[in-house]
Amino acid sequence: MTTEGIEAVFMETHNWGKAAKFFQGLGYELEFATDHNSGQLRNGDSPTLFIAEIPADRQPQVQLVLKVADADAFRTGEGVELETPFEDTHFGTRMATVRDPDGRLWSLQAPAKSES
């Protein structure tokens, strides 16, 4: 099993409120906000946009997140190695990373393991 396209864009900002307002001005709707200056927006059926505020002394980054239907069934194709294996996140998914030939990290996100 391989990836299923872009699931989300993870974006860091120095001002959560201004960033959220900016994207709302571009047609994104707020799906939820957290109590620690972050939240998720979406425009139609596009990938989600998750924005998190970071300290002013850090350079904001943008990360694309690729969708994986099942972390346990996921297998990389030729020339791709997992940089970090799938691990549970505090926000209810499982994430891993791969590194492309130019050195960029790509996040892979799968649903949490179902409790059987």
Secondary structure, 3 states (H helix, E strand, C coil): CCCCCEEEEEEEECCHHHHHHHHHHCCCEEEEECCCCEEEEECCCCCEEEEEECCCCCCCCEEEEEECCCCCCCCCCCCCCEEEEEEECCCCEEEEEEECCCCCEEEEEEECCCCC
